Amino acid sequence: MTSPYKDTFRGTAWYYARFREGYPEEFFDLIKRKFNLLKGNRVLDLGCGTGQIAIPICAFVKEVVAMDPEPEMIAEGKNQAKLHHAQNIVWIEGGSEELPLIKERLGSLKLVIMGTSFHWMDREKTLNELYNIITDDGGITIVGNTSIWTRVPNDWQSAAKTVIKKYLGEERRAGSGLYQAPSRGHEEIIRESEFKRMEMWQYHWVVSSSLDEVIGNLYSTSFVNPYILGDRKEAFEKDLRETLLKINSSGKFTSEGDLGAILAWK
């Protein structure tokens, strides 16, 4: 099977590990409680990035399998795991389309978590494959954060989007391609699957970031991919810095958004 993945997150892994929003303690408390996770359980982090979920959750389960189709994400994730002394993570380069090929390697799983990744997958097919490898008392968690593209922007975010479009085009990018938003919500897809019981959870966050953190976070995304910017990266960054400092010369920028999770059981 040939993976459809190309370069959506190529060049972003270093920034992803250092500047991408993580997940709050409340989220991990939620899934521990709702799925009754124990030290003997195994968890799959599908679309793991650099381990923002895999590394924290490995402390209270037997093993985490962390999968991502971008090799740079896997390499950086391994580095981060060493820094955090997380030794019970198995890293696999691959995406959801590889699930049928590695069922035996994956074994049985209590929980599969997809952090800001489900929208990149063939969602119906992925749920069908996952249902067969999750234990009868287990389930899935799909969690996602709002971004500068999906929430109502404040003044500095609007200005940042203008600069992004100047260098990368009017439409939202996904690496060298364009992003195509799913036509139906995740909840509807899950309701049509074999995962029947479902709960929703939401967490509102507010954060103040330095200019370097703002830029680093943008470089962690598929729509401001530094690999795609290429030799325009220096000009883009200079333009963005000057634009944002005109809005707030202190170099501090506040943003807020919502982290939402869908929990579903077999």
Contacts in CASP RR format, 6 or more apart in sequence:
PFRMAT RR
TARGET T0000
AUTHOR 0000-0000-0000
METHOD contacts of the structure
MODEL  1
MTSPYKDTFRGTAWYYARFREGYPEEFFDLIKRKFNLLKGNRVLDLGCGT
GQIAIPICAFVKEVVAMDPEPEMIAEGKNQAKLHHAQNIVWIEGGSEELP
LIKERLGSLKLVIMGTSFHWMDREKTLNELYNIITDDGGITIVGNTSIWT
RVPNDWQSAAKTVIKKYLGEERRAGSGLYQAPSRGHEEIIRESEFKRMEM
WQYHWVVSSSLDEVIGNLYSTSFVNPYILGDRKEAFEKDLRETLLKINSS
GKFTSEGDLGAILAWK
1 97 0 8 1.000
1 98 0 8 1.000
1 100 0 8 1.000
1 101 0 8 1.000
3 69 0 8 1.000
3 94 0 8 1.000
3 95 0 8 1.000
3 97 0 8 1.000
3 98 0 8 1.000
4 97 0 8 1.000
5 69 0 8 1.000
5 70 0 8 1.000
5 94 0 8 1.000
5 95 0 8 1.000
6 175 0 8 1.000
6 176 0 8 1.000
6 177 0 8 1.000
7 175 0 8 1.000
7 176 0 8 1.000
7 225 0 8 1.000
7 227 0 8 1.000
7 228 0 8 1.000
8 70 0 8 1.000
8 120 0 8 1.000
8 174 0 8 1.000
8 175 0 8 1.000
8 177 0 8 1.000
8 222 0 8 1.000
8 225 0 8 1.000
9 16 0 8 1.000
9 49 0 8 1.000
9 70 0 8 1.000
9 72 0 8 1.000
9 73 0 8 1.000
9 175 0 8 1.000
9 222 0 8 1.000
9 225 0 8 1.000
10 70 0 8 1.000
10 72 0 8 1.000
10 175 0 8 1.000
10 225 0 8 1.000
10 227 0 8 1.000
11 72 0 8 1.000
11 225 0 8 1.000
11 226 0 8 1.000
11 227 0 8 1.000
12 72 0 8 1.000
12 219 0 8 1.000
12 220 0 8 1.000
12 221 0 8 1.000
12 222 0 8 1.000
12 225 0 8 1.000
12 226 0 8 1.000
12 227 0 8 1.000
13 49 0 8 1.000
13 50 0 8 1.000
13 70 0 8 1.000
13 72 0 8 1.000
13 73 0 8 1.000
13 75 0 8 1.000
13 76 0 8 1.000
13 77 0 8 1.000
14 76 0 8 1.000
15 216 0 8 1.000
15 217 0 8 1.000
15 219 0 8 1.000
15 220 0 8 1.000
15 226 0 8 1.000
16 49 0 8 1.000
16 50 0 8 1.000
16 73 0 8 1.000
16 76 0 8 1.000
16 220 0 8 1.000
17 50 0 8 1.000
17 51 0 8 1.000
17 76 0 8 1.000
17 77 0 8 1.000
17 79 0 8 1.000
17 80 0 8 1.000
18 216 0 8 1.000
19 213 0 8 1.000
19 216 0 8 1.000
19 217 0 8 1.000
19 219 0 8 1.000
19 220 0 8 1.000
20 50 0 8 1.000
20 52 0 8 1.000
20 217 0 8 1.000
20 220 0 8 1.000
21 145 0 8 1.000
21 205 0 8 1.000
21 207 0 8 1.000
21 217 0 8 1.000
22 52 0 8 1.000
23 52 0 8 1.000
23 53 0 8 1.000
23 56 0 8 1.000
23 143 0 8 1.000
23 259 0 8 1.000
24 203 0 8 1.000
24 205 0 8 1.000
24 259 0 8 1.000
26 203 0 8 1.000
27 143 0 8 1.000
27 201 0 8 1.000
27 203 0 8 1.000
27 259 0 8 1.000
27 261 0 8 1.000
28 56 0 8 1.000
28 57 0 8 1.000
30 201 0 8 1.000
30 261 0 8 1.000
30 263 0 8 1.000
31 37 0 8 1.000
31 57 0 8 1.000
31 111 0 8 1.000
31 113 0 8 1.000
31 141 0 8 1.000
31 261 0 8 1.000
31 263 0 8 1.000
32 60 0 8 1.000
34 199 0 8 1.000
34 263 0 8 1.000
35 110 0 8 1.000
35 111 0 8 1.000
35 138 0 8 1.000
35 139 0 8 1.000
35 141 0 8 1.000
35 263 0 8 1.000
36 137 0 8 1.000
37 43 0 8 1.000
37 57 0 8 1.000
37 60 0 8 1.000
37 61 0 8 1.000
37 110 0 8 1.000
37 111 0 8 1.000
38 61 0 8 1.000
39 60 0 8 1.000
39 61 0 8 1.000
39 62 0 8 1.000
40 61 0 8 1.000
40 62 0 8 1.000
41 61 0 8 1.000
41 62 0 8 1.000
41 110 0 8 1.000
41 111 0 8 1.000
42 61 0 8 1.000
42 62 0 8 1.000
42 63 0 8 1.000
42 64 0 8 1.000
42 65 0 8 1.000
42 107 0 8 1.000
42 108 0 8 1.000
42 109 0 8 1.000
42 110 0 8 1.000
43 57 0 8 1.000
43 61 0 8 1.000
43 63 0 8 1.000
43 64 0 8 1.000
43 65 0 8 1.000
43 109 0 8 1.000
43 110 0 8 1.000
43 111 0 8 1.000
43 112 0 8 1.000
43 113 0 8 1.000
44 64 0 8 1.000
44 65 0 8 1.000
44 67 0 8 1.000
44 106 0 8 1.000
44 109 0 8 1.000
44 111 0 8 1.000
44 112 0 8 1.000
44 113 0 8 1.000
45 51 0 8 1.000
45 53 0 8 1.000
45 54 0 8 1.000
45 57 0 8 1.000
45 64 0 8 1.000
45 65 0 8 1.000
45 66 0 8 1.000
45 67 0 8 1.000
45 113 0 8 1.000
45 114 0 8 1.000
45 115 0 8 1.000
46 67 0 8 1.000
46 95 0 8 1.000
46 96 0 8 1.000
46 112 0 8 1.000
46 113 0 8 1.000
46 114 0 8 1.000
46 117 0 8 1.000
46 126 0 8 1.000
46 130 0 8 1.000
47 66 0 8 1.000
47 67 0 8 1.000
47 68 0 8 1.000
47 69 0 8 1.000
47 95 0 8 1.000
47 96 0 8 1.000
47 114 0 8 1.000
47 115 0 8 1.000
47 117 0 8 1.000
47 120 0 8 1.000
48 54 0 8 1.000
48 66 0 8 1.000
48 67 0 8 1.000
48 68 0 8 1.000
48 73 0 8 1.000
48 77 0 8 1.000
48 91 0 8 1.000
48 117 0 8 1.000
49 66 0 8 1.000
49 68 0 8 1.000
49 70 0 8 1.000
49 73 0 8 1.000
49 77 0 8 1.000
49 117 0 8 1.000
50 73 0 8 1.000
50 76 0 8 1.000
50 77 0 8 1.000
50 80 0 8 1.000
51 66 0 8 1.000
51 77 0 8 1.000
51 80 0 8 1.000
51 81 0 8 1.000
52 115 0 8 1.000
53 113 0 8 1.000
53 115 0 8 1.000
53 143 0 8 1.000
54 64 0 8 1.000
54 66 0 8 1.000
54 77 0 8 1.000
54 81 0 8 1.000
54 86 0 8 1.000
54 89 0 8 1.000
55 77 0 8 1.000
55 80 0 8 1.000
55 81 0 8 1.000
55 84 0 8 1.000
55 86 0 8 1.000
55 89 0 8 1.000
57 64 0 8 1.000
57 113 0 8 1.000
58 64 0 8 1.000
58 86 0 8 1.000
58 88 0 8 1.000
58 89 0 8 1.000
59 86 0 8 1.000
61 88 0 8 1.000
61 110 0 8 1.000
62 88 0 8 1.000
63 88 0 8 1.000
63 89 0 8 1.000
63 90 0 8 1.000
64 88 0 8 1.000
64 89 0 8 1.000
64 90 0 8 1.000
65 89 0 8 1.000
65 90 0 8 1.000
65 92 0 8 1.000
65 106 0 8 1.000
65 109 0 8 1.000
66 74 0 8 1.000
66 77 0 8 1.000
66 89 0 8 1.000
66 90 0 8 1.000
66 91 0 8 1.000
66 92 0 8 1.000
67 91 0 8 1.000
67 92 0 8 1.000
67 93 0 8 1.000
67 94 0 8 1.000
67 95 0 8 1.000
67 98 0 8 1.000
68 74 0 8 1.000
68 93 0 8 1.000
68 94 0 8 1.000
68 95 0 8 1.000
69 93 0 8 1.000
69 94 0 8 1.000
69 95 0 8 1.000
71 93 0 8 1.000
74 91 0 8 1.000
74 92 0 8 1.000
74 93 0 8 1.000
77 91 0 8 1.000
78 91 0 8 1.000
81 87 0 8 1.000
81 89 0 8 1.000
81 91 0 8 1.000
92 102 0 8 1.000
92 105 0 8 1.000
95 121 0 8 1.000
96 121 0 8 1.000
96 122 0 8 1.000
96 125 0 8 1.000
96 126 0 8 1.000
96 129 0 8 1.000
97 121 0 8 1.000
97 122 0 8 1.000
97 125 0 8 1.000
99 106 0 8 1.000
99 126 0 8 1.000
99 129 0 8 1.000
99 130 0 8 1.000
99 133 0 8 1.000
100 129 0 8 1.000
103 129 0 8 1.000
103 132 0 8 1.000
103 133 0 8 1.000
106 133 0 8 1.000
107 133 0 8 1.000
108 133 0 8 1.000
108 134 0 8 1.000
108 135 0 8 1.000
109 133 0 8 1.000
109 134 0 8 1.000
109 135 0 8 1.000
109 138 0 8 1.000
110 134 0 8 1.000
110 135 0 8 1.000
110 137 0 8 1.000
110 138 0 8 1.000
110 139 0 8 1.000
111 134 0 8 1.000
111 138 0 8 1.000
111 139 0 8 1.000
111 140 0 8 1.000
111 141 0 8 1.000
112 130 0 8 1.000
112 134 0 8 1.000
112 139 0 8 1.000
112 140 0 8 1.000
112 141 0 8 1.000
113 140 0 8 1.000
113 141 0 8 1.000
113 142 0 8 1.000
113 143 0 8 1.000
114 121 0 8 1.000
114 140 0 8 1.000
114 141 0 8 1.000
114 142 0 8 1.000
114 143 0 8 1.000
115 142 0 8 1.000
115 143 0 8 1.000
115 144 0 8 1.000
116 143 0 8 1.000
116 144 0 8 1.000
116 145 0 8 1.000
118 126 0 8 1.000
118 142 0 8 1.000
118 186 0 8 1.000
119 181 0 8 1.000
119 182 0 8 1.000
119 186 0 8 1.000
123 182 0 8 1.000
123 186 0 8 1.000
123 189 0 8 1.000
124 189 0 8 1.000
124 192 0 8 1.000
124 193 0 8 1.000
127 140 0 8 1.000
127 189 0 8 1.000
127 190 0 8 1.000
127 193 0 8 1.000
127 194 0 8 1.000
127 195 0 8 1.000
128 193 0 8 1.000
128 194 0 8 1.000
130 140 0 8 1.000
131 193 0 8 1.000
131 194 0 8 1.000
131 195 0 8 1.000
131 266 0 8 1.000
134 140 0 8 1.000
134 266 0 8 1.000
135 266 0 8 1.000
136 266 0 8 1.000
137 266 0 8 1.000
138 265 0 8 1.000
138 266 0 8 1.000
139 195 0 8 1.000
139 263 0 8 1.000
139 264 0 8 1.000
139 265 0 8 1.000
139 266 0 8 1.000
140 190 0 8 1.000
140 195 0 8 1.000
140 263 0 8 1.000
140 264 0 8 1.000
141 261 0 8 1.000
141 262 0 8 1.000
141 263 0 8 1.000
141 264 0 8 1.000
142 186 0 8 1.000
142 190 0 8 1.000
142 261 0 8 1.000
142 262 0 8 1.000
142 264 0 8 1.000
143 259 0 8 1.000
143 260 0 8 1.000
143 261 0 8 1.000
143 262 0 8 1.000
144 259 0 8 1.000
144 260 0 8 1.000
144 261 0 8 1.000
145 257 0 8 1.000
145 258 0 8 1.000
145 259 0 8 1.000
145 260 0 8 1.000
146 257 0 8 1.000
146 258 0 8 1.000
146 259 0 8 1.000
147 221 0 8 1.000
148 157 0 8 1.000
148 160 0 8 1.000
148 161 0 8 1.000
148 218 0 8 1.000
148 255 0 8 1.000
149 161 0 8 1.000
149 172 0 8 1.000
149 223 0 8 1.000
151 256 0 8 1.000
151 257 0 8 1.000
151 258 0 8 1.000
153 160 0 8 1.000
153 161 0 8 1.000
154 254 0 8 1.000
154 255 0 8 1.000
155 247 0 8 1.000
156 214 0 8 1.000
156 244 0 8 1.000
156 247 0 8 1.000
156 248 0 8 1.000
156 253 0 8 1.000
157 255 0 8 1.000
159 243 0 8 1.000
159 244 0 8 1.000
159 247 0 8 1.000
160 214 0 8 1.000
160 218 0 8 1.000
160 240 0 8 1.000
160 243 0 8 1.000
160 244 0 8 1.000
162 243 0 8 1.000
163 236 0 8 1.000
163 239 0 8 1.000
163 240 0 8 1.000
163 243 0 8 1.000
164 218 0 8 1.000
164 223 0 8 1.000
164 224 0 8 1.000
166 239 0 8 1.000
167 229 0 8 1.000
167 232 0 8 1.000
167 235 0 8 1.000
167 236 0 8 1.000
167 239 0 8 1.000
168 223 0 8 1.000
168 224 0 8 1.000
168 228 0 8 1.000
168 229 0 8 1.000
171 178 0 8 1.000
171 179 0 8 1.000
172 178 0 8 1.000
172 179 0 8 1.000
172 223 0 8 1.000
173 179 0 8 1.000
173 222 0 8 1.000
173 223 0 8 1.000
173 224 0 8 1.000
173 225 0 8 1.000
173 228 0 8 1.000
174 180 0 8 1.000
174 222 0 8 1.000
174 223 0 8 1.000
175 222 0 8 1.000
175 223 0 8 1.000
175 225 0 8 1.000
175 227 0 8 1.000
175 228 0 8 1.000
176 228 0 8 1.000
179 222 0 8 1.000
179 223 0 8 1.000
186 262 0 8 1.000
187 198 0 8 1.000
187 200 0 8 1.000
187 262 0 8 1.000
190 198 0 8 1.000
190 262 0 8 1.000
190 264 0 8 1.000
191 198 0 8 1.000
193 264 0 8 1.000
194 266 0 8 1.000
195 264 0 8 1.000
195 265 0 8 1.000
195 266 0 8 1.000
196 264 0 8 1.000
196 265 0 8 1.000
196 266 0 8 1.000
197 264 0 8 1.000
197 265 0 8 1.000
198 262 0 8 1.000
198 263 0 8 1.000
198 264 0 8 1.000
198 265 0 8 1.000
199 262 0 8 1.000
199 263 0 8 1.000
199 264 0 8 1.000
200 260 0 8 1.000
200 261 0 8 1.000
200 262 0 8 1.000
200 263 0 8 1.000
201 260 0 8 1.000
201 261 0 8 1.000
201 262 0 8 1.000
201 263 0 8 1.000
202 258 0 8 1.000
202 259 0 8 1.000
202 260 0 8 1.000
202 261 0 8 1.000
203 258 0 8 1.000
203 259 0 8 1.000
203 260 0 8 1.000
203 261 0 8 1.000
204 256 0 8 1.000
204 257 0 8 1.000
204 258 0 8 1.000
204 259 0 8 1.000
205 256 0 8 1.000
205 257 0 8 1.000
205 258 0 8 1.000
205 259 0 8 1.000
206 254 0 8 1.000
206 255 0 8 1.000
206 256 0 8 1.000
206 257 0 8 1.000
207 254 0 8 1.000
207 255 0 8 1.000
207 256 0 8 1.000
208 252 0 8 1.000
208 253 0 8 1.000
208 254 0 8 1.000
209 217 0 8 1.000
209 252 0 8 1.000
209 253 0 8 1.000
209 254 0 8 1.000
209 255 0 8 1.000
210 251 0 8 1.000
210 252 0 8 1.000
210 253 0 8 1.000
211 241 0 8 1.000
211 244 0 8 1.000
211 245 0 8 1.000
211 251 0 8 1.000
211 253 0 8 1.000
214 244 0 8 1.000
214 253 0 8 1.000
215 237 0 8 1.000
215 240 0 8 1.000
215 241 0 8 1.000
218 224 0 8 1.000
218 240 0 8 1.000
219 225 0 8 1.000
219 226 0 8 1.000
226 233 0 8 1.000
229 236 0 8 1.000
244 251 0 8 1.000
244 253 0 8 1.000
245 251 0 8 1.000
END
